[in-house]
Amino acid sequence: MDERAGLWRLAGLVAGLAGLATSYTAAMVLTIRESPVVAIAEGVIRLTPGPVADFVIRFFGSGNKALLLVMILLIVSVVFAALGAAARRRWWVPLAGYSVLALVTAAAVLLQRGSATADLLPVVIGYLTWLLVLALLVAPLRRLDRTGAAPRPAGASVVVADEQTGAHGRRTFLVRAVLVGGAAVVVAGAGRVLGTGRRAVEETRRLLRIEGAGQTPPPRGSSLGVDDIASWQTPNDDFYQIHTALVVPAIAPVDWRLRIHGMVEREVELTYDALLARERTEAWTTLSCVSNPVGGDLVGNALWTGVLTSDLLAEAGVLPGADAVLQTSEDGWTCGTPLEALTDGRGAMLAVAMNGEALPIEHGFPVRTLVPGLYGYVSATKWVVDLEVTRFADFSAYWTQRGWSERGPVKIASRIDVPRSGEDVPAGRVAFGGVAWMQGTGVSAVEFSVDGGEWVAADLGRVPSADTWVQWAGTTDVGPGDHRVRVRATDADGNVQTDVERDVLPDGATGLDEVDFTATDTSTPDE
């Protein structure tokens, strides 16, 4: 066997495995549910025909998934070695091969339930590692190949020089390969350690049963039964996520503590068990982000279970002069919440469950705050560990330091889900629908208008309180051609949603959602 060909294959293998190591660790650091390799394995499982899957399970038992991972690693190792060998003659072959592997992996990641664009970051990191490490390893091999590429005149000094150059090239390659391989092992080990803590917390969360959570079903009539309108109850996996943490905190319930202090008569410290032992409340509440643009999807509705903050603050005894509570997350993020919003009976809570199950880690497990009627940046602290009763004049929280307003009451909003932007629909009686919300006040009416025509009143779904969004739907006649539909909502106090367009900064966007669509004539001409 050509020794140099073997070195090129080794270069491809080391570069490939280094990329897998960095992508795995990136997934663990970013607390993404599965690494790219596992995402591919799950994709294979989903695509495996039933009879084949049944055979594998019966033959290999519980070890079938481990076997699948080993097989995938063996296959990609062969591919990596082949790409290294190909790089000797054609530099573009490994680039194309890595690109195909990255695209396949990205598709597997995005096909997972609840995936997001951010989940592709480990794939990108692995791809860049492949390219950089392969370039690092093949540089001395190219010099090594050049020593024997052209005929040399006879002479002992030339032969010795060639041998010395070749030996130096081999040593340089082997040193680099060993260093990269060792670094890959260390990186993968670090990812394993980081992942172990999260997996332990996730297992604890999964097995946790919170008594009484999930006992309030959606009201009958909350859904209007129109296809493609956002579900009235947002599943946990589909609920939007906005946070500043690079590494999402994974806190074991036994380690969680909450301190209530500041302008209070007495400090209160709670453990997770002590919090669960208290009387709990449960409510359907819509949570929206101040960064949500008009017509955006940074909003969701869920059933939240927790302990009222008003009871806890009453126990601490708030001193005169206080008007705010500075909330602090385990990761150091802060927000300032009006004291009134936490004590005025609106149902602000320390939430421990979401849609009947313990909070997902990404949504604040073990405990987060929830305050109806306020945008999340001034109220909804995930992984909350500290509540300081204070005054707005005495602090500046994370987002207010960056130009956002001090207080963030939600604004009335409505969105068109049907038809989708750019969609073709049959001309004639066209269906329209979507959602509208104004937490704390409620929505009394929704209207839509096609091409600037008269406003048409929509039907509304039933809601349990003013704190949830409402589905709306209606139909009107539309002729063939391109059209635009707008929507507006009216709150329970009679305030009509403004059409004045404002950006999300500093306290939330305003304006009316608009969608362009095409109505197509589907009638058959007379013969």
Helices and strands as residue ranges (DSSP letters): H 3-29, H 36-47, H 50-60, G 61-63, H 64-86, H 92-110, G 117-120, H 121-146, H 156-207, G 236-238, G 253-255, E 257-262, E 268-271, H 272-276, E 281-288, E 299-308, H 309-316, E 324-329, E 334-338, H 339-343, E 349-354, E 357-358, G 361-363, E 368-370, G 376-378, E 384-390, G 392-394, G 400-402, E 413-418, E 424-426, E 428-437, E 443-450, E 456-457, E 459-460, E 470-478, E 481-491, E 514-520
